[in-house]
């Protein structure tokens, strides 16, 4: 036979669940912040390549 949960038990479980979710979401946010730094760095490298590409095209056509 199943045991009946009291309101206090349910509240305790809910609070524990909320604490675990808070930790989980903090970890997700930390990972997203880390990935944003990598993406920003890659974007900077990509933008820094454009002048060289344009210069190479100009040199190939007019040089």
CHARMM-style PDB file with segment names, atoms N, HN, CA, C and O in Angstrom:
ATOM      1  N   UNK     1       0.842  -1.173   0.000  1.00  0.00      PROA
ATOM      2  CA  UNK     1       0.000   0.000   0.000  1.00  0.00      PROA
ATOM      3  C   UNK     1       0.891   1.241   0.000  1.00  0.00      PROA
ATOM      4  O   UNK     1       1.899   1.287   0.705  1.00  0.00      PROA
ATOM      5  N   UNK     2       0.524   2.225  -0.777  1.00  0.00      PROA
ATOM      6  HN  UNK     2      -0.295   2.188  -1.350  1.00  0.00      PROA
ATOM      7  CA  UNK     2       1.314   3.450  -0.897  1.00  0.00      PROA
ATOM      8  C   UNK     2       1.150   4.310   0.349  1.00  0.00      PROA
ATOM      9  O   UNK     2       0.074   4.387   0.940  1.00  0.00      PROA
ATOM     10  N   UNK     3       2.244   4.949   0.726  1.00  0.00      PROA
ATOM     11  HN  UNK     3       3.119   4.886   0.245  1.00  0.00      PROA
ATOM     12  CA  UNK     3       2.163   5.861   1.870  1.00  0.00      PROA
ATOM     13  C   UNK     3       1.698   7.220   1.380  1.00  0.00      PROA
ATOM     14  O   UNK     3       2.020   7.648   0.272  1.00  0.00      PROA
ATOM     15  N   UNK     4       0.958   7.864   2.204  1.00  0.00      PROA
ATOM     16  HN  UNK     4       0.696   7.516   3.105  1.00  0.00      PROA
ATOM     17  CA  UNK     4       0.403   9.161   1.853  1.00  0.00      PROA
ATOM     18  C   UNK     4       1.381  10.255   2.280  1.00  0.00      PROA
ATOM     19  O   UNK     4       1.842  10.278   3.421  1.00  0.00      PROA
ATOM     20  N   UNK     5       1.691  11.159   1.351  1.00  0.00      PROA
ATOM     21  HN  UNK     5       1.317  11.140   0.424  1.00  0.00      PROA
ATOM     22  CA  UNK     5       2.609  12.260   1.644  1.00  0.00      PROA
ATOM     23  C   UNK     5       1.860  13.400   2.325  1.00  0.00      PROA
ATOM     24  O   UNK     5       0.725  13.726   1.978  1.00  0.00      PROA
ATOM     25  N   UNK     6       2.520  13.977   3.281  1.00  0.00      PROA
ATOM     26  HN  UNK     6       3.442  13.712   3.562  1.00  0.00      PROA
ATOM     27  CA  UNK     6       1.936  15.139   3.947  1.00  0.00      PROA
ATOM     28  C   UNK     6       2.332  16.402   3.182  1.00  0.00      PROA
ATOM     29  O   UNK     6       3.218  16.380   2.328  1.00  0.00      PROA
ATOM     30  N   UNK     7       1.679  17.460   3.499  1.00  0.00      PROA
ATOM     31  HN  UNK     7       0.959  17.477   4.194  1.00  0.00      PROA
ATOM     32  CA  UNK     7       1.998  18.750   2.881  1.00  0.00      PROA
ATOM     33  C   UNK     7       3.428  19.146   3.196  1.00  0.00      PROA
ATOM     34  O   UNK     7       4.127  19.699   2.347  1.00  0.00      PROA
ATOM     35  N   UNK     8       3.856  18.870   4.393  1.00  0.00      PROA
ATOM     36  HN  UNK     8       3.289  18.421   5.083  1.00  0.00      PROA
ATOM     37  CA  UNK     8       5.230  19.192   4.807  1.00  0.00      PROA
ATOM     38  C   UNK     8       6.243  18.396   3.972  1.00  0.00      PROA
ATOM     39  O   UNK     8       7.272  18.939   3.569  1.00  0.00      PROA
ATOM     40  N   UNK     9       5.957  17.111   3.710  1.00  0.00      PROA
ATOM     41  HN  UNK     9       5.121  16.670   4.038  1.00  0.00      PROA
ATOM     42  CA  UNK     9       6.844  16.283   2.885  1.00  0.00      PROA
ATOM     43  C   UNK     9       6.925  16.822   1.454  1.00  0.00      PROA
ATOM     44  O   UNK     9       8.003  16.907   0.865  1.00  0.00      PROA
ATOM     45  N   UNK    10       5.791  17.173   0.927  1.00  0.00      PROA
ATOM     46  HN  UNK    10       4.915  17.104   1.405  1.00  0.00      PROA
ATOM     47  CA  UNK    10       5.751  17.704  -0.436  1.00  0.00      PROA
ATOM     48  C   UNK    10       6.510  19.022  -0.517  1.00  0.00      PROA
ATOM     49  O   UNK    10       7.268  19.249  -1.459  1.00  0.00      PROA
ATOM     50  N   UNK    11       6.309  19.881   0.459  1.00  0.00      PROA
ATOM     51  HN  UNK    11       5.693  19.697   1.224  1.00  0.00      PROA
ATOM     52  CA  UNK    11       7.019  21.159   0.485  1.00  0.00      PROA
ATOM     53  C   UNK    11       8.527  20.941   0.592  1.00  0.00      PROA
ATOM     54  O   UNK    11       9.307  21.631  -0.064  1.00  0.00      PROA
ATOM     55  N   UNK    12       8.929  19.990   1.413  1.00  0.00      PROA
ATOM     56  HN  UNK    12       8.295  19.430   1.946  1.00  0.00      PROA
ATOM     57  CA  UNK    12      10.354  19.685   1.569  1.00  0.00      PROA
ATOM     58  C   UNK    12      10.945  19.186   0.252  1.00  0.00      PROA
ATOM     59  O   UNK    12      12.034  19.604  -0.142  1.00  0.00      PROA
ATOM     60  N   UNK    13      10.232  18.299  -0.420  1.00  0.00      PROA
ATOM     61  HN  UNK    13       9.347  17.959  -0.100  1.00  0.00      PROA
ATOM     62  CA  UNK    13      10.703  17.795  -1.719  1.00  0.00      PROA
ATOM     63  C   UNK    13      10.770  18.914  -2.756  1.00  0.00      PROA
ATOM     64  O   UNK    13      11.708  18.978  -3.550  1.00  0.00      PROA
ATOM     65  N   UNK    14       9.791  19.774  -2.743  1.00  0.00      PROA
ATOM     66  HN  UNK    14       9.029  19.722  -2.098  1.00  0.00      PROA
ATOM     67  CA  UNK    14       9.762  20.884  -3.692  1.00  0.00      PROA
ATOM     68  C   UNK    14      10.924  21.844  -3.453  1.00  0.00      PROA
ATOM     69  O   UNK    14      11.548  22.312  -4.405  1.00  0.00      PROA
ATOM     70  N   UNK    15      11.213  22.137  -2.202  1.00  0.00      PROA
ATOM     71  HN  UNK    15      10.706  21.757  -1.428  1.00  0.00      PROA
ATOM     72  CA  UNK    15      12.341  23.021  -1.887  1.00  0.00      PROA
ATOM     73  C   UNK    15      13.664  22.388  -2.314  1.00  0.00      PROA
ATOM     74  O   UNK    15      14.544  23.073  -2.835  1.00  0.00      PROA
ATOM     75  N   UNK    16      13.800  21.088  -2.093  1.00  0.00      PROA
ATOM     76  HN  UNK    16      13.085  20.532  -1.670  1.00  0.00      PROA
ATOM     77  CA  UNK    16      15.014  20.388  -2.521  1.00  0.00      PROA
ATOM     78  C   UNK    16      15.139  20.447  -4.045  1.00  0.00      PROA
ATOM     79  O   UNK    16      16.222  20.693  -4.576  1.00  0.00      PROA
ATOM     80  N   UNK    17      14.045  20.225  -4.728  1.00  0.00      PROA
ATOM     81  HN  UNK    17      13.165  20.026  -4.297  1.00  0.00      PROA
ATOM     82  CA  UNK    17      14.039  20.284  -6.190  1.00  0.00      PROA
ATOM     83  C   UNK    17      14.423  21.685  -6.684  1.00  0.00      PROA
ATOM     84  O   UNK    17      15.205  21.819  -7.625  1.00  0.00      PROA
ATOM     85  N   UNK    18      13.885  22.702  -6.064  1.00  0.00      PROA
ATOM     86  HN  UNK    18      13.250  22.594  -5.300  1.00  0.00      PROA
ATOM     87  CA  UNK    18      14.220  24.080  -6.449  1.00  0.00      PROA
ATOM     88  C   UNK    18      15.700  24.370  -6.234  1.00  0.00      PROA
ATOM     89  O   UNK    18      16.327  25.035  -7.059  1.00  0.00      PROA
ATOM     90  N   UNK    19      16.262  23.878  -5.138  1.00  0.00      PROA
ATOM     91  HN  UNK    19      15.753  23.338  -4.468  1.00  0.00      PROA
ATOM     92  CA  UNK    19      17.696  24.067  -4.880  1.00  0.00      PROA
ATOM     93  C   UNK    19      18.538  23.385  -5.954  1.00  0.00      PROA
ATOM     94  O   UNK    19      19.515  23.957  -6.438  1.00  0.00      PROA
ATOM     95  N   UNK    20      18.161  22.173  -6.325  1.00  0.00      PROA
ATOM     96  HN  UNK    20      17.367  21.709  -5.932  1.00  0.00      PROA
ATOM     97  CA  UNK    20      18.897  21.451  -7.367  1.00  0.00      PROA
ATOM     98  C   UNK    20      18.782  22.163  -8.712  1.00  0.00      PROA
ATOM     99  O   UNK    20      19.757  22.239  -9.460  1.00  0.00      PROA
ATOM    100  N   UNK    21      17.605  22.678  -9.018  1.00  0.00      PROA
ATOM    101  HN  UNK    21      16.813  22.616  -8.411  1.00  0.00      PROA
ATOM    102  CA  UNK    21      17.414  23.407 -10.274  1.00  0.00      PROA
ATOM    103  C   UNK    21      18.237  24.691 -10.293  1.00  0.00      PROA
ATOM    104  O   UNK    21      18.790  25.059 -11.329  1.00  0.00      PROA
ATOM    105  N   UNK    22      18.320  25.360  -9.172  1.00  0.00      PROA
ATOM    106  HN  UNK    22      17.870  25.061  -8.330  1.00  0.00      PROA
ATOM    107  CA  UNK    22      19.123  26.581  -9.086  1.00  0.00      PROA
ATOM    108  C   UNK    22      20.584  26.279  -9.400  1.00  0.00      PROA
ATOM    109  O   UNK    22      21.226  27.012 -10.152  1.00  0.00      PROA
ATOM    110  N   UNK    23      21.106  25.204  -8.827  1.00  0.00      PROA
ATOM    111  HN  UNK    23      20.585  24.608  -8.216  1.00  0.00      PROA
ATOM    112  CA  UNK    23      22.495  24.811  -9.096  1.00  0.00      PROA
ATOM    113  C   UNK    23      22.662  24.453 -10.569  1.00  0.00      PROA
ATOM    114  O   UNK    23      23.638  24.852 -11.205  1.00  0.00      PROA
ATOM    115  N   UNK    24      21.720  23.709 -11.098  1.00  0.00      PROA
ATOM    116  HN  UNK    24      20.927  23.385 -10.582  1.00  0.00      PROA
ATOM    117  CA  UNK    24      21.788  23.294 -12.503  1.00  0.00      PROA
ATOM    118  C   UNK    24      21.780  24.512 -13.424  1.00  0.00      PROA
ATOM    119  O   UNK    24      22.579  24.580 -14.357  1.00  0.00      PROA
ATOM    120  N   UNK    25      20.896  25.466 -13.179  1.00  0.00      PROA
ATOM    121  HN  UNK    25      20.247  25.410 -12.421  1.00  0.00      PROA
ATOM    122  CA  UNK    25      20.811  26.652 -14.034  1.00  0.00      PROA
ATOM    123  C   UNK    25      22.041  27.539 -13.901  1.00  0.00      PROA
ATOM    124  O   UNK    25      22.447  28.175 -14.874  1.00  0.00      PROA
ATOM    125  N   UNK    26      22.639  27.595 -12.723  1.00  0.00      PROA
ATOM    126  HN  UNK    26      22.310  27.079 -11.933  1.00  0.00      PROA
ATOM    127  CA  UNK    26      23.889  28.351 -12.565  1.00  0.00      PROA
ATOM    128  C   UNK    26      25.001  27.723 -13.399  1.00  0.00      PROA
ATOM    129  O   UNK    26      25.789  28.434 -14.023  1.00  0.00      PROA
ATOM    130  N   UNK    27      25.065  26.391 -13.411  1.00  0.00      PROA
ATOM    131  HN  UNK    27      24.424  25.814 -12.905  1.00  0.00      PROA
ATOM    132  CA  UNK    27      26.071  25.704 -14.222  1.00  0.00      PROA
ATOM    133  C   UNK    27      25.835  25.931 -15.712  1.00  0.00      PROA
ATOM    134  O   UNK    27      26.784  26.136 -16.467  1.00  0.00      PROA
ATOM    135  N   UNK    28      24.589  25.896 -16.131  1.00  0.00      PROA
ATOM    136  HN  UNK    28      23.818  25.729 -15.517  1.00  0.00      PROA
ATOM    137  CA  UNK    28      24.263  26.155 -17.533  1.00  0.00      PROA
ATOM    138  C   UNK    28      24.676  27.568 -17.909  1.00  0.00      PROA
ATOM    139  O   UNK    28      25.256  27.779 -18.974  1.00  0.00      PROA
ATOM    140  N   UNK    29      24.390  28.530 -17.059  1.00  0.00      PROA
ATOM    141  HN  UNK    29      23.919  28.359 -16.194  1.00  0.00      PROA
ATOM    142  CA  UNK    29      24.749  29.922 -17.339  1.00  0.00      PROA
ATOM    143  C   UNK    29      26.261  30.082 -17.421  1.00  0.00      PROA
ATOM    144  O   UNK    29      26.764  30.811 -18.277  1.00  0.00      PROA
ATOM    145  N   UNK    30      26.981  29.409 -16.543  1.00  0.00      PROA
ATOM    146  HN  UNK    30      26.573  28.818 -15.849  1.00  0.00      PROA
ATOM    147  CA  UNK    30      28.448  29.463 -16.560  1.00  0.00      PROA
ATOM    148  C   UNK    30      28.990  28.917 -17.885  1.00  0.00      PROA
ATOM    149  O   UNK    30      29.920  29.485 -18.458  1.00  0.00      PROA
ATOM    150  N   UNK    31      28.411  27.820 -18.366  1.00  0.00      PROA
ATOM    151  HN  UNK    31      27.655  27.359 -17.900  1.00  0.00      PROA
ATOM    152  CA  UNK    31      28.837  27.236 -19.635  1.00  0.00      PROA
ATOM    153  C   UNK    31      28.511  28.166 -20.797  1.00  0.00      PROA
ATOM    154  O   UNK    31      29.321  28.319 -21.711  1.00  0.00      PROA
ATOM    155  N   UNK    32      27.349  28.779 -20.771  1.00  0.00      PROA
ATOM    156  HN  UNK    32      26.692  28.654 -20.028  1.00  0.00      PROA
ATOM    157  CA  UNK    32      26.981  29.714 -21.833  1.00  0.00      PROA
ATOM    158  C   UNK    32      27.915  30.914 -21.863  1.00  0.00      PROA
ATOM    159  O   UNK    32      28.308  31.369 -22.936  1.00  0.00      PROA
ATOM    160  N   UNK    33      28.269  31.424 -20.699  1.00  0.00      PROA
ATOM    161  HN  UNK    33      27.950  31.053 -19.827  1.00  0.00      PROA
ATOM    162  CA  UNK    33      29.204  32.548 -20.636  1.00  0.00      PROA
ATOM    163  C   UNK    33      30.560  32.160 -21.209  1.00  0.00      PROA
ATOM    164  O   UNK    33      31.189  32.946 -21.918  1.00  0.00      PROA
ATOM    165  N   UNK    34      31.007  30.954 -20.901  1.00  0.00      PROA
ATOM    166  HN  UNK    34      30.496  30.315 -20.325  1.00  0.00      PROA
ATOM    167  CA  UNK    34      32.289  30.472 -21.412  1.00  0.00      PROA
ATOM    168  C   UNK    34      32.241  30.337 -22.930  1.00  0.00      PROA
ATOM    169  O   UNK    34      33.191  30.717 -23.613  1.00  0.00      PROA
ATOM    170  N   UNK    35      31.160  29.806 -23.457  1.00  0.00      PROA
ATOM    171  HN  UNK    35      30.388  29.497 -22.901  1.00  0.00      PROA
ATOM    172  CA  UNK    35      31.023  29.642 -24.903  1.00  0.00      PROA
ATOM    173  C   UNK    35      30.911  30.986 -25.600  1.00  0.00      PROA
ATOM    174  O   UNK    35      31.378  31.138 -26.728  1.00  0.00      PROA
ATOM    175  N   UNK    36      30.303  31.957 -24.951  1.00  0.00      PROA
ATOM    176  HN  UNK    36      29.923  31.834 -24.034  1.00  0.00      PROA
ATOM    177  CA  UNK    36      30.196  33.284 -25.546  1.00  0.00      PROA
ATOM    178  C   UNK    36      31.573  33.888 -25.747  1.00  0.00      PROA
ATOM    179  O   UNK    36      31.824  34.541 -26.760  1.00  0.00      PROA
ATOM    180  N   UNK    37      32.474  33.675 -24.785  1.00  0.00      PROA
ATOM    181  HN  UNK    37      32.270  33.145 -23.962  1.00  0.00      PROA
ATOM    182  CA  UNK    37      33.836  34.192 -24.918  1.00  0.00      PROA
ATOM    183  C   UNK    37      34.531  33.562 -26.122  1.00  0.00      PROA
ATOM    184  O   UNK    37      35.231  34.250 -26.865  1.00  0.00      PROA
ATOM    185  N   UNK    38      34.343  32.268 -26.315  1.00  0.00      PROA
ATOM    186  HN  UNK    38      33.774  31.709 -25.711  1.00  0.00      PROA
ATOM    187  CA  UNK    38      34.958  31.577 -27.451  1.00  0.00      PROA
ATOM    188  C   UNK    38      34.382  32.101 -28.758  1.00  0.00      PROA
ATOM    189  O   UNK    38      35.128  32.348 -29.706  1.00  0.00      PROA
ATOM    190  N   UNK    39      33.081  32.272 -28.820  1.00  0.00      PROA
ATOM    191  HN  UNK    39      32.475  32.071 -28.050  1.00  0.00      PROA
ATOM    192  CA  UNK    39      32.435  32.768 -30.037  1.00  0.00      PROA
ATOM    193  C   UNK    39      32.876  34.191 -30.336  1.00  0.00      PROA
ATOM    194  O   UNK    39      33.122  34.531 -31.493  1.00  0.00      PROA
ATOM    195  N   UNK    40      32.980  35.024 -29.316  1.00  0.00      PROA
ATOM    196  HN  UNK    40      32.780  34.749 -28.376  1.00  0.00      PROA
ATOM    197  CA  UNK    40      33.448  36.400 -29.528  1.00  0.00      PROA
ATOM    198  C   UNK    40      34.867  36.412 -30.083  1.00  0.00      PROA
ATOM    199  O   UNK    40      35.184  37.206 -30.968  1.00  0.00      PROA
ATOM    200  N   UNK    41      35.720  35.532 -29.565  1.00  0.00      PROA
ATOM    201  HN  UNK    41      35.462  34.886 -28.846  1.00  0.00      PROA
ATOM    202  CA  UNK    41      37.103  35.454 -30.043  1.00  0.00      PROA
ATOM    203  C   UNK    41      37.137  34.988 -31.505  1.00  0.00      PROA
ATOM    204  O   UNK    41      37.903  35.521 -32.307  1.00  0.00      PROA
ATOM    205  N   UNK    42      36.313  34.002 -31.847  1.00  0.00      PROA
ATOM    206  HN  UNK    42      35.690  33.569 -31.195  1.00  0.00      PROA
ATOM    207  CA  UNK    42      36.264  33.511 -33.228  1.00  0.00      PROA
ATOM    208  C   UNK    42      35.741  34.582 -34.172  1.00  0.00      PROA
ATOM    209  O   UNK    42      36.230  34.718 -35.293  1.00  0.00      PROA
ATOM    210  N   UNK    43      34.751  35.340 -33.723  1.00  0.00      PROA
ATOM    211  HN  UNK    43      34.354  35.230 -32.812  1.00  0.00      PROA
ATOM    212  CA  UNK    43      34.209  36.418 -34.539  1.00  0.00      PROA
ATOM    213  C   UNK    43      35.274  37.482 -34.788  1.00  0.00      PROA
ATOM    214  O   UNK    43      35.371  38.002 -35.900  1.00  0.00      PROA
ATOM    215  N   UNK    44      36.057  37.807 -33.795  1.00  0.00      PROA
ATOM    216  HN  UNK    44      35.977  37.385 -32.892  1.00  0.00      PROA
ATOM    217  CA  UNK    44      37.134  38.777 -33.953  1.00  0.00      PROA
ATOM    218  C   UNK    44      38.169  38.279 -34.961  1.00  0.00      PROA
ATOM    219  O   UNK    44      38.644  39.048 -35.796  1.00  0.00      PROA
ATOM    220  N   UNK    45      38.516  36.996 -34.885  1.00  0.00      PROA
ATOM    221  HN  UNK    45      38.130  36.371 -34.207  1.00  0.00      PROA
ATOM    222  CA  UNK    45      39.473  36.436 -35.845  1.00  0.00      PROA
ATOM    223  C   UNK    45      38.912  36.483 -37.262  1.00  0.00      PROA
ATOM    224  O   UNK    45      39.638  36.772 -38.213  1.00  0.00      PROA
ATOM    225  N   UNK    46      37.628  36.201 -37.399  1.00  0.00      PROA
ATOM    226  HN  UNK    46      37.038  35.967 -36.627  1.00  0.00      PROA
ATOM    227  CA  UNK    46      37.001  36.239 -38.721  1.00  0.00      PROA
ATOM    228  C   UNK    46      37.014  37.649 -39.292  1.00  0.00      PROA
ATOM    229  O   UNK    46      37.348  37.838 -40.462  1.00  0.00      PROA
ATOM    230  N   UNK    47      36.657  38.636 -38.489  1.00  0.00      PROA
ATOM    231  HN  UNK    47      36.385  38.482 -37.539  1.00  0.00      PROA
ATOM    232  CA  UNK    47      36.666  40.022 -38.958  1.00  0.00      PROA
ATOM    233  C   UNK    47      38.081  40.485 -39.295  1.00  0.00      PROA
ATOM    234  O   UNK    47      38.267  41.289 -40.209  1.00  0.00      PROA
ATOM    235  N   UNK    48      39.068  39.990 -38.575  1.00  0.00      PROA
ATOM    236  HN  UNK    48      38.917  39.337 -37.833  1.00  0.00      PROA
ATOM    237  CA  UNK    48      40.442  40.409 -38.859  1.00  0.00      PROA
ATOM    238  C   UNK    48      40.967  39.792 -40.148  1.00  0.00      PROA
ATOM    239  O   UNK    48      41.955  40.280 -40.697  1.00  0.00      PROA
ATOM    240  N   UNK    49      40.337  38.737 -40.642  1.00  0.00      PROA
ATOM    241  HN  UNK    49      39.535  38.341 -40.196  1.00  0.00      PROA
ATOM    242  CA  UNK    49      40.762  38.121 -41.907  1.00  0.00      PROA
ATOM    243  C   UNK    49      40.263  38.887 -43.128  1.00  0.00      PROA
ATOM    244  O   UNK    49      40.892  38.810 -44.184  1.00  0.00      PROA
ATOM    245  N   UNK    50      39.173  39.614 -43.025  1.00  0.00      PROA
ATOM    246  HN  UNK    50      38.662  39.677 -42.168  1.00  0.00      PROA
ATOM    247  CA  UNK    50      38.581  40.293 -44.181  1.00  0.00      PROA
ATOM    248  C   UNK    50      39.540  41.244 -44.892  1.00  0.00      PROA
ATOM    249  O   UNK    50      39.602  41.201 -46.121  1.00  0.00      PROA
ATOM    250  N   UNK    51      40.284  42.091 -44.207  1.00  0.00      PROA
ATOM    251  HN  UNK    51      40.234  42.127 -43.209  1.00  0.00      PROA
ATOM    252  CA  UNK    51      41.204  42.977 -44.940  1.00  0.00      PROA
ATOM    253  C   UNK    51      42.235  42.203 -45.763  1.00  0.00      PROA
ATOM    254  O   UNK    51      42.582  42.617 -46.869  1.00  0.00      PROA
ATOM    255  N   UNK    52      42.722  41.094 -45.233  1.00  0.00      PROA
ATOM    256  HN  UNK    52      42.440  40.758 -44.334  1.00  0.00      PROA
ATOM    257  CA  UNK    52      43.697  40.290 -45.973  1.00  0.00      PROA
ATOM    258  C   UNK    52      43.065  39.646 -47.202  1.00  0.00      PROA
ATOM    259  O   UNK    52      43.697  39.568 -48.256  1.00  0.00      PROA
ATOM    260  N   UNK    53      41.842  39.191 -47.078  1.00  0.00      PROA
ATOM    261  HN  UNK    53      41.328  39.254 -46.222  1.00  0.00      PROA
ATOM    262  CA  UNK    53      41.147  38.604 -48.226  1.00  0.00      PROA
ATOM    263  C   UNK    53      40.926  39.662 -49.295  1.00  0.00      PROA
ATOM    264  O   UNK    53      41.186  39.420 -50.474  1.00  0.00      PROA
ATOM    265  N   UNK    54      40.449  40.830 -48.893  1.00  0.00      PROA
ATOM    266  HN  UNK    54      40.237  41.027 -47.936  1.00  0.00      PROA
ATOM    267  CA  UNK    54      40.215  41.904 -49.864  1.00  0.00      PROA
ATOM    268  C   UNK    54      41.518  42.366 -50.501  1.00  0.00      PROA
ATOM    269  O   UNK    54      41.559  42.631 -51.702  1.00  0.00      PROA
ATOM    270  N   UNK    55      42.577  42.465 -49.714  1.00  0.00      PROA
ATOM    271  HN  UNK    55      42.543  42.249 -48.738  1.00  0.00      PROA
ATOM    272  CA  UNK    55      43.873  42.869 -50.259  1.00  0.00      PROA
ATOM    273  C   UNK    55      44.386  41.818 -51.239  1.00  0.00      PROA
ATOM    274  O   UNK    55      44.961  42.170 -52.269  1.00  0.00      PROA
ATOM    275  N   UNK    56      44.191  40.557 -50.941  1.00  0.00      PROA
ATOM    276  HN  UNK    56      43.723  40.272 -50.105  1.00  0.00      PROA
ATOM    277  CA  UNK    56      44.623  39.492 -51.853  1.00  0.00      PROA
ATOM    278  C   UNK    56      43.860  39.549 -53.162  1.00  0.00      PROA
ATOM    279  O   UNK    56      44.444  39.369 -54.231  1.00  0.00      PROA
ATOM    280  N   UNK    57      42.564  39.796 -53.089  1.00  0.00      PROA
ATOM    281  HN  UNK    57      42.090  39.942 -52.221  1.00  0.00      PROA
ATOM    282  CA  UNK    57      41.763  39.909 -54.311  1.00  0.00      PROA
ATOM    283  C   UNK    57      42.192  41.122 -55.128  1.00  0.00      PROA
ATOM    284  O   UNK    57      42.313  41.043 -56.351  1.00  0.00      PROA
ATOM    285  N   UNK    58      42.417  42.225 -54.459  1.00  0.00      PROA
ATOM    286  HN  UNK    58      42.318  42.289 -53.466  1.00  0.00      PROA
ATOM    287  CA  UNK    58      42.846  43.436 -55.167  1.00  0.00      PROA
ATOM    288  C   UNK    58      44.215  43.225 -55.797  1.00  0.00      PROA
ATOM    289  O   UNK    58      44.444  43.643 -56.932  1.00  0.00      PROA
ATOM    290  N   UNK    59      45.113  42.591 -55.088  1.00  0.00      PROA
ATOM    291  HN  UNK    59      44.927  42.251 -54.166  1.00  0.00      PROA
ATOM    292  CA  UNK    59      46.457  42.342 -55.620  1.00  0.00      PROA
ATOM    293  C   UNK    59      46.401  41.380 -56.803  1.00  0.00      PROA
ATOM    294  O   UNK    59      47.135  41.551 -57.776  1.00  0.00      PROA
ATOM    295  N   UNK    60      45.529  40.362 -56.723  1.00  0.00      PROA
ATOM    296  HN  UNK    60      44.934  40.223 -55.932  1.00  0.00      PROA
ATOM    297  CA  UNK    60      45.407  39.393 -57.815  1.00  0.00      PROA
ATOM    298  C   UNK    60      44.834  40.042 -59.067  1.00  0.00      PROA
ATOM    299  O   UNK    60      45.227  39.693 -60.180  1.00  0.00      PROA
ATOM    300  N   UNK    61      43.913  40.981 -58.896  1.00  0.00      PROA
ATOM    301  HN  UNK    61      43.595  41.265 -57.992  1.00  0.00      PROA
ATOM    302  CA  UNK    61      43.280  41.619 -60.056  1.00  0.00      PROA
ATOM    303  C   UNK    61      44.091  42.782 -60.602  1.00  0.00      PROA
ATOM    304  O   UNK    61      44.106  42.996 -61.814  1.00  0.00      PROA
ATOM    305  N   UNK    62      44.764  43.537 -59.749  1.00  0.00      PROA
ATOM    306  HN  UNK    62      44.752  43.363 -58.765  1.00  0.00      PROA
ATOM    307  CA  UNK    62      45.422  44.766 -60.189  1.00  0.00      PROA
ATOM    308  C   UNK    62      46.937  44.727 -59.999  1.00  0.00      PROA
ATOM    309  O   UNK    62      47.618  45.665 -60.414  1.00  0.00      PROA
ATOM    310  N   UNK    63      47.469  43.718 -59.411  1.00  0.00      PROA
ATOM    311  HN  UNK    63      46.916  42.956 -59.074  1.00  0.00      PROA
ATOM    312  CA  UNK    63      48.880  43.712 -59.061  1.00  0.00      PROA
ATOM    313  C   UNK    63      49.755  43.010 -60.005  1.00  0.00      PROA
ATOM    314  OT1 UNK    63      50.967  42.950 -59.797  1.00  0.00      PROA
TER     315      UNK     63
END
